[in-house]
Amino acid sequence: MGKKAKPKNKVPSKRWTKYKVNGNKIERSESCPKCGPGKFLGIHKDRKYCGSCHFTEFSKR
């Protein structure tokens, strides 16, 4: 019998980076129109992307 592999530590979620506080208001990043609230769109240079359903929204130039 061989040795058991050590479990790798998981990277913590960065879910709090999707929220911003302005005064008394909490603003959320844009959520996915297909998946609904709770699934946020990743913001890239020229597009917004959902990792769950692969929805892509391109920004205008």
VENGIBEL-V246248 format. One record per helix or strand of 3 or more residues. SS is the DSSP state (2 for helix, 1 for strand). FROM is the first residue (numbers start at 1). LEN is the number of residues. If there is no record, write none. Layout:
ss->{SS SS}
from->{FROM FROM}
len->{LEN LEN}
This chain:
ss->{2 1 1 1 1 1}
from->{15 19 25 36 47 56}
len->{4 4 4 5 3 3}
